[in-house]
Amino acid sequence: MRAYSRPFYDGSQNGLDYFTMTAIMVTMKAKRRIYDALLREHMANNRQMAFVSGPRQVGKTTTCRNIADHYANWDNLDDREQILAGPAAIVERFALNRLSKTTPVVLFDELHKYPRWKQFLKGFFDTYADQARVIVTGSSRLDTYRRVGDSLMGRYFLYRMHPFSVAETIRQNLPDPKAIVRPPQKPKASEFNALWDHGGYPEPFLKRDTRFSRRWQGLRTQQLLREDVRDLTQIQQVDQLAMLVNILNSHSSDQMVYSNLSREIRVSVDTVRRWIETLNSLHHGFLIRPWFKNVARSLRKEPKWFLRDWADIEDAGKKAETFVGCHLLKAVDGWNDMGLGKFQLAYLRDKNQREVDFVVIRNGQPWFLIEVKYREQSMGNGLKYFQDQLNAPFAFQVVVDAEYVDADCFAKPRGPMVVPAKTLLSQLL
């Protein structure tokens, strides 16, 4: 265990009582994450800073503090004074100019809220890169709010952190670069059910209490609107933004028709587009676009919207598609961040209204197609049609409410087949 200058718990952090928070944090520390291995590998092999981005309360601080020797949080006034004093003050505070057996790791938490954060990190890295390794965390995308002109190009690698997934409840090691799809392994029923019922965010997933999960979800949305939007954007119409958030919460997995949303909340279409991009940047949800070989065509089509937290979705079909979509996004982001190739998540739709829920693109070519069902149904024509058109090796109809089958979905290329979500998702990240 590493010693820190003050206790981890901050009573103002999320409104929970001290004993509840303490119990949850003890459990979270005992539950290893794949990101522990990812960041340790980074620190062992790279001098660049590690930027860890992800949704609020996804476990960034907990995971990174397990690795860091020193911790500074922009939201803490004492730490803020040290950061504002400049890199030399941080070096002096943490004795980074003293001889050390190993290179110390410094964690800067929520630093993106500092308007000159890029300039600070550029100065720190350029002067002290040989004396310390650096991790930087943020709830928003750290590359979104470019408030200064100094470029950090070549000085950092970005890692996008996601909630727990089916595969992460089974194994926390990194995939083999030569075989990024894992062998299938049956998830525990309790783990899979907890993911489905409470979502993958660490606190509700580990506590597994329905009343707590409802309160947590409501509080997280309030914090998004009251804190993240206030601190990181110039949006003034918070009440209308809240209306948009409420509407989007019931439209996960739907195609976005911006003109309809514009009329409903009485703002311009451009404003709706900008607000949805902001919610995407703040990790409340994410957008996927239709895929074409001609990339410019895909940008002209309406994207589909997905919530990051599927737990509170009432419609079983929308929940199933969001559940699988979040797992796919985690895998695509993870493979990209580890340098295992160039991956993209999209969907397919043609002029005849044929559609496939997801397509994963690997190095510019369709790799596998996915249609999601909650319960098993007859297979639609879209999968076979698009697999033939795109010459994709794999096409799956993924059924969430299906029993695990101990067989490798990726053993050999074949035509469309029905696979259990428990099997396929166990092979990802």
C-alpha positions as CSV (number, residue, x, y, z in Angstrom):
1,M,0.0,0.0,0.0
2,R,1.2,3.5,-0.8
3,A,0.9,6.3,1.7
4,Y,-0.9,9.5,0.7
5,S,-0.9,12.9,2.3
6,R,-4.6,12.7,3.1
7,P,-7.4,10.1,3.1
8,F,-9.0,9.1,-0.2
9,Y,-12.6,9.9,0.9
10,D,-14.0,13.4,0.2
11,G,-17.4,13.7,1.8
12,S,-18.5,16.2,-0.8
13,Q,-17.8,13.9,-3.6
14,N,-21.2,12.3,-4.2
15,G,-23.5,12.9,-1.2
16,L,-23.1,9.4,0.3
17,D,-22.4,8.9,3.9
18,Y,-18.9,8.1,5.0
19,F,-19.5,4.4,6.0
20,T,-21.3,3.6,2.7
21,M,-18.5,5.2,0.7
22,T,-15.8,3.4,2.7
23,A,-17.4,0.0,2.3
24,I,-17.8,0.6,-1.5
25,M,-14.2,1.8,-1.9
26,V,-12.8,-1.2,0.0
27,T,-14.8,-3.5,-2.4
28,M,-13.6,-1.5,-5.4
29,K,-10.0,-1.8,-4.4
30,A,-10.4,-5.5,-4.1
31,K,-12.0,-5.8,-7.5
32,R,-9.2,-5.5,-10.0
33,R,-9.7,-3.8,-13.3
34,I,-8.2,-4.4,-16.7
35,Y,-7.0,-0.8,-16.6
36,D,-4.6,-1.7,-13.7
37,A,-2.7,-3.9,-16.1
38,L,-3.0,-1.4,-19.0
39,L,-1.5,1.5,-17.0
40,R,1.2,-0.6,-15.4
41,E,2.3,-1.7,-18.9
42,H,2.3,1.9,-20.0
43,M,4.4,3.0,-17.1
44,A,6.9,0.2,-17.7
45,N,7.3,0.8,-21.4
46,N,6.7,4.5,-22.1
47,R,8.0,7.9,-21.0
48,Q,4.9,9.7,-22.3
49,M,2.2,10.8,-20.0
50,A,-0.9,8.6,-19.6
51,F,-4.2,10.5,-20.1
52,V,-7.1,8.6,-18.6
53,S,-10.5,9.8,-19.8
54,G,-13.9,8.4,-19.0
55,P,-17.3,9.0,-17.5
56,R,-17.8,10.5,-14.1
57,Q,-17.5,7.8,-11.3
58,V,-16.2,5.1,-13.7
59,G,-13.3,4.4,-11.3
60,K,-10.6,6.5,-12.9
61,T,-9.3,7.9,-9.6
62,T,-9.4,4.6,-7.7
63,T,-7.5,2.8,-10.4
64,C,-4.9,5.5,-11.0
65,R,-4.3,5.9,-7.3
66,N,-3.4,2.3,-7.0
67,I,-0.5,3.0,-9.4
68,A,0.5,6.5,-8.4
69,D,3.0,7.5,-5.7
70,H,1.8,11.1,-5.5
71,Y,-1.6,12.6,-6.0
72,A,-2.9,16.1,-6.7
73,N,-6.5,17.0,-7.3
74,W,-7.5,20.3,-9.0
75,D,-10.8,20.2,-7.0
76,N,-8.8,20.3,-3.7
77,L,-7.8,23.9,-2.9
78,D,-4.5,23.0,-1.4
79,D,-3.5,21.0,-4.5
80,R,-4.8,23.8,-6.7
81,E,-2.5,26.3,-5.2
82,Q,0.5,24.0,-5.8
83,I,-0.5,23.5,-9.5
84,L,-1.0,27.2,-10.0
85,A,2.5,27.8,-8.5
86,G,3.9,25.8,-11.4
87,P,5.8,22.6,-12.1
88,A,8.7,23.4,-9.8
89,A,6.3,23.7,-6.8
90,I,5.0,20.2,-7.5
91,V,8.5,18.8,-7.8
92,E,9.5,20.3,-4.5
93,R,6.3,19.1,-2.7
94,F,6.7,15.5,-3.8
95,A,10.5,15.5,-3.6
96,L,10.8,14.5,-7.2
97,N,14.3,15.9,-7.3
98,R,15.5,13.3,-4.8
99,L,17.3,10.1,-5.8
100,S,14.8,7.3,-6.0
101,K,15.1,3.6,-6.7
102,T,12.2,3.7,-9.1
103,T,10.8,6.5,-11.1
104,P,7.9,8.0,-9.1
105,V,4.4,8.3,-10.7
106,V,2.4,11.5,-10.2
107,L,-1.3,11.6,-10.7
108,F,-3.1,14.9,-11.6
109,D,-6.9,14.4,-11.1
110,E,-9.5,16.6,-12.9
111,L,-6.7,18.8,-14.3
112,H,-8.7,19.7,-17.4
113,K,-10.8,22.1,-15.4
114,Y,-7.7,24.4,-15.2
115,P,-7.9,26.7,-18.2
116,R,-4.1,26.5,-18.7
117,W,-3.8,22.7,-18.1
118,K,-2.0,22.0,-21.4
119,Q,0.6,24.7,-20.8
120,F,1.2,23.4,-17.3
121,L,1.7,19.8,-18.5
122,K,3.9,20.8,-21.4
123,G,6.2,22.6,-19.0
124,F,6.2,19.8,-16.5
125,F,6.9,17.1,-19.0
126,D,9.5,19.0,-21.0
127,T,11.4,19.8,-17.8
128,Y,10.9,16.8,-15.5
129,A,10.0,13.8,-17.8
130,D,13.1,11.9,-16.7
131,Q,12.3,12.4,-13.0
132,A,8.7,11.3,-12.9
133,R,6.0,9.5,-14.8
134,V,2.6,11.3,-15.1
135,I,-1.0,10.2,-15.2
136,V,-3.8,12.7,-15.9
137,T,-7.5,12.0,-15.4
138,G,-10.6,13.8,-16.4
139,S,-14.3,13.2,-16.7
140,S,-14.6,14.9,-20.0
141,R,-12.6,14.1,-23.0
142,L,-9.2,15.5,-22.3
143,D,-8.7,16.4,-26.0
144,T,-12.0,18.2,-26.3
145,Y,-11.5,21.5,-24.5
146,R,-8.5,23.0,-26.3
147,R,-8.2,26.3,-24.3
148,V,-4.5,26.9,-25.1
149,G,-2.4,26.8,-28.2
150,D,0.4,24.7,-26.8
151,S,0.4,21.3,-28.4
152,L,1.0,18.1,-26.4
153,M,1.5,16.0,-29.5
154,G,3.9,13.2,-28.8
155,R,3.9,13.8,-25.1
156,Y,1.0,11.5,-24.1
157,F,-1.1,8.5,-24.9
158,L,-4.8,8.5,-24.3
159,Y,-6.6,5.7,-22.5
160,R,-10.4,5.7,-22.4
161,M,-11.9,4.0,-19.4
162,H,-15.2,2.2,-19.5
163,P,-17.5,0.6,-16.9
164,F,-17.2,-3.1,-16.0
165,S,-18.1,-5.5,-18.9
166,V,-18.8,-9.2,-19.1
167,A,-15.2,-10.0,-20.1
168,E,-13.7,-7.8,-17.4
169,T,-15.7,-9.7,-14.7
170,I,-13.9,-12.8,-15.9
171,R,-10.3,-11.7,-16.6
172,Q,-8.3,-8.5,-16.0
173,N,-5.2,-9.3,-18.1
174,L,-4.4,-7.7,-21.4
175,P,-5.1,-9.5,-24.6
176,D,-2.4,-11.1,-26.7
177,P,-1.5,-8.7,-29.5
178,K,-1.5,-11.6,-31.9
179,A,-5.0,-12.8,-30.9
180,I,-7.0,-9.9,-29.5
181,V,-10.2,-11.9,-29.3
182,R,-10.1,-14.0,-26.1
183,P,-11.2,-17.7,-25.7
184,P,-14.8,-17.9,-24.5
185,Q,-15.4,-18.3,-20.8
186,K,-18.7,-18.6,-18.9
187,P,-19.4,-15.5,-16.8
188,K,-20.9,-16.1,-13.3
189,A,-24.6,-15.7,-13.3
190,S,-24.4,-13.3,-10.4
191,E,-22.0,-11.1,-12.3
192,F,-23.9,-11.1,-15.6
193,N,-27.2,-10.3,-13.8
194,A,-25.6,-7.5,-11.8
195,L,-24.3,-5.9,-15.0
196,W,-27.7,-6.2,-16.7
197,D,-29.7,-4.9,-13.7
198,H,-27.4,-2.3,-12.2
199,G,-25.0,-1.3,-15.0
200,G,-21.2,-1.5,-15.2
201,Y,-20.3,1.6,-13.1
202,P,-18.4,0.3,-10.1
203,E,-20.5,1.6,-7.2
204,P,-24.0,0.3,-8.3
205,F,-22.4,-2.8,-9.9
206,L,-20.6,-3.8,-6.7
207,K,-23.3,-2.8,-4.2
208,R,-26.1,-4.4,-6.2
209,D,-29.0,-2.7,-4.4
210,T,-31.9,-1.4,-6.5
211,R,-32.7,1.5,-4.2
212,F,-29.1,2.6,-4.2
213,S,-28.8,2.3,-8.0
214,R,-31.8,4.5,-8.5
215,R,-30.5,7.2,-6.2
216,W,-27.0,6.9,-7.7
217,Q,-28.3,7.3,-11.3
218,G,-30.4,10.4,-10.4
219,L,-27.5,12.0,-8.6
220,R,-25.1,11.3,-11.4
221,T,-27.4,13.1,-13.9
222,Q,-27.7,16.1,-11.5
223,Q,-24.0,16.3,-11.2
224,L,-23.7,16.2,-15.0
225,L,-26.0,19.2,-15.4
226,R,-25.0,21.2,-12.3
227,E,-21.2,20.7,-12.4
228,D,-19.8,19.3,-15.6
229,V,-21.9,21.5,-17.9
230,R,-21.3,24.6,-15.6
231,D,-17.6,24.0,-15.4
232,L,-16.7,22.9,-18.9
233,T,-19.2,24.6,-21.3
234,Q,-20.8,27.9,-22.0
235,I,-24.3,26.5,-22.2
236,Q,-26.7,28.9,-20.4
237,Q,-30.1,27.2,-21.1
238,V,-29.6,24.4,-18.5
239,D,-33.3,23.8,-18.1
240,Q,-33.7,23.1,-21.8
241,L,-30.6,21.0,-21.8
242,A,-32.1,19.0,-19.0
243,M,-35.2,18.5,-21.2
244,L,-33.0,17.1,-23.9
245,V,-31.2,14.8,-21.5
246,N,-34.6,13.5,-20.3
247,I,-35.7,12.8,-23.9
248,L,-32.5,11.1,-24.9
249,N,-32.7,8.8,-21.9
250,S,-35.7,7.2,-23.4
251,H,-34.3,7.1,-27.0
252,S,-31.1,5.1,-26.5
253,S,-30.3,3.1,-29.7
254,D,-32.5,5.3,-31.8
255,Q,-31.5,7.3,-34.8
256,M,-31.2,11.0,-34.0
257,V,-33.7,13.2,-35.9
258,Y,-32.4,16.6,-34.9
259,S,-35.3,18.5,-36.4
260,N,-37.8,16.7,-34.2
261,L,-35.7,17.3,-31.1
262,S,-35.4,20.9,-32.1
263,R,-39.1,21.4,-32.2
264,E,-39.7,19.5,-28.9
265,I,-37.3,21.6,-26.8
266,R,-37.7,24.8,-28.9
267,V,-34.1,25.5,-29.8
268,S,-32.4,25.5,-33.2
269,V,-31.2,22.4,-35.0
270,D,-27.6,23.6,-34.7
271,T,-28.1,24.0,-31.0
272,V,-29.4,20.5,-30.6
273,R,-26.5,19.1,-32.6
274,R,-24.0,21.1,-30.4
275,W,-25.7,20.0,-27.2
276,I,-25.7,16.3,-28.2
277,E,-22.0,16.5,-29.1
278,T,-21.4,18.1,-25.6
279,L,-23.2,15.2,-23.9
280,N,-21.1,12.9,-26.0
281,S,-18.0,14.7,-24.9
282,L,-19.1,14.5,-21.2
283,H,-19.6,10.7,-21.6
284,H,-23.3,10.8,-20.9
285,G,-23.8,8.9,-24.1
286,F,-22.1,8.2,-27.4
287,L,-22.9,8.4,-31.1
288,I,-22.2,5.9,-33.9
289,R,-22.6,6.7,-37.5
290,P,-23.5,4.6,-40.6
291,W,-20.5,3.1,-42.3
292,F,-19.7,3.6,-46.0
293,K,-16.5,3.0,-47.8
294,N,-16.8,6.7,-48.7
295,V,-16.3,8.2,-45.3
296,A,-17.8,11.6,-46.4
297,R,-21.2,9.9,-47.0
298,S,-21.3,8.5,-43.5
299,L,-21.0,12.0,-42.1
300,R,-24.1,13.2,-43.8
301,K,-26.4,10.6,-42.3
302,E,-28.0,10.8,-38.9
303,P,-26.1,9.0,-36.1
304,K,-27.6,6.7,-33.5
305,W,-27.5,7.7,-29.9
306,F,-26.6,5.4,-27.0
307,L,-26.6,6.0,-23.3
308,R,-23.4,5.0,-21.4
309,D,-25.5,3.5,-18.6
310,W,-28.0,1.0,-19.8
311,A,-29.3,0.1,-16.3
312,D,-32.3,2.5,-16.2
313,I,-33.6,1.8,-19.7
314,E,-37.1,0.2,-19.4
315,D,-37.6,-1.1,-22.9
316,A,-35.9,-4.6,-23.1
317,G,-35.0,-4.3,-26.8
318,K,-33.4,-0.8,-26.4
319,K,-31.6,-2.0,-23.3
320,A,-30.2,-5.1,-25.0
321,E,-28.9,-3.0,-27.9
322,T,-27.4,-0.4,-25.6
323,F,-25.9,-3.2,-23.4
324,V,-24.1,-4.8,-26.4
325,G,-23.2,-1.4,-27.9
326,C,-21.4,-0.3,-24.7
327,H,-19.5,-3.5,-24.7
328,L,-18.5,-3.1,-28.3
329,L,-17.4,0.5,-27.8
330,K,-15.2,-0.5,-24.8
331,A,-13.5,-3.2,-27.0
332,V,-13.0,-0.8,-30.0
333,D,-11.6,2.0,-27.7
334,G,-9.4,-0.5,-25.8
335,W,-7.9,-2.1,-29.0
336,N,-7.2,1.3,-30.4
337,D,-5.7,2.6,-27.2
338,M,-3.4,-0.4,-26.9
339,G,-2.2,0.1,-30.5
340,L,-3.6,-3.3,-31.7
341,G,-5.0,-1.8,-34.9
342,K,-7.4,0.8,-36.2
343,F,-10.9,0.0,-35.2
344,Q,-14.2,1.8,-35.6
345,L,-17.8,1.1,-34.4
346,A,-20.6,2.0,-36.8
347,Y,-23.9,0.7,-38.1
348,L,-25.3,-0.2,-41.5
349,R,-28.4,1.1,-43.3
350,D,-29.3,1.3,-47.0
351,K,-32.0,3.1,-49.0
352,N,-34.3,0.1,-48.8
353,Q,-34.3,0.4,-45.0
354,R,-32.2,-2.7,-44.4
355,E,-30.2,-2.2,-41.3
356,V,-27.7,-4.0,-39.0
357,D,-27.3,-2.7,-35.5
358,F,-23.4,-2.7,-35.4
359,V,-20.4,-3.3,-37.6
360,V,-16.9,-3.4,-36.3
361,I,-14.3,-2.1,-38.8
362,R,-10.8,-3.4,-38.5
363,N,-8.0,-1.6,-40.4
364,G,-10.5,-0.1,-42.9
365,Q,-12.4,-3.4,-43.6
366,P,-15.7,-4.8,-42.0
367,W,-14.7,-7.4,-39.5
368,F,-17.9,-8.6,-37.9
369,L,-21.6,-7.5,-38.0
370,I,-24.0,-7.7,-35.1
371,E,-27.8,-7.6,-34.8
372,V,-29.0,-7.6,-31.2
373,K,-32.1,-9.3,-29.8
374,Y,-33.2,-9.6,-26.2
375,R,-34.8,-13.0,-26.8
376,E,-34.2,-15.3,-29.7
377,Q,-36.2,-14.6,-32.8
378,S,-36.0,-15.6,-36.4
379,M,-33.0,-14.2,-38.2
380,G,-33.6,-11.1,-40.3
381,N,-32.4,-10.7,-43.9
382,G,-30.1,-7.7,-43.1
383,L,-27.2,-9.7,-41.6
384,K,-26.8,-12.0,-44.6
385,Y,-27.4,-9.2,-47.1
386,F,-24.8,-6.9,-45.7
387,Q,-22.3,-9.8,-45.0
388,D,-22.5,-10.7,-48.6
389,Q,-22.2,-7.1,-49.8
390,L,-19.2,-6.3,-47.6
391,N,-17.5,-9.7,-47.6
392,A,-17.3,-9.5,-43.8
393,P,-15.9,-12.7,-42.2
394,F,-18.4,-12.8,-39.3
395,A,-22.0,-12.0,-38.8
396,F,-23.8,-12.6,-35.4
397,Q,-27.3,-12.3,-34.1
398,V,-26.6,-11.7,-30.5
399,V,-29.2,-12.8,-28.0
400,V,-29.0,-11.4,-24.5
401,D,-31.5,-13.8,-22.8
402,A,-29.7,-16.9,-24.0
403,E,-27.7,-19.5,-22.2
404,Y,-23.9,-19.5,-22.5
405,V,-22.4,-21.9,-25.2
406,D,-18.8,-23.0,-24.7
407,A,-17.7,-22.4,-28.3
408,D,-15.5,-19.8,-30.0
409,C,-17.6,-17.4,-32.0
410,F,-14.5,-16.4,-34.0
411,A,-13.2,-19.9,-34.6
412,K,-13.7,-19.7,-38.4
413,P,-15.4,-17.3,-40.8
414,R,-19.0,-18.4,-41.6
415,G,-22.4,-17.1,-42.5
416,P,-24.8,-15.4,-40.0
417,M,-25.3,-17.4,-36.8
418,V,-27.2,-16.9,-33.5
419,V,-24.9,-16.6,-30.5
420,P,-25.5,-15.9,-26.8
421,A,-24.4,-12.5,-25.5
422,K,-22.7,-14.4,-22.6
423,T,-20.4,-16.1,-25.1
424,L,-19.6,-13.4,-27.5
425,L,-19.1,-10.6,-24.9
426,S,-16.8,-12.9,-22.8
427,Q,-14.4,-12.8,-25.8
428,L,-14.0,-9.0,-25.9
429,L,-12.6,-6.6,-23.3
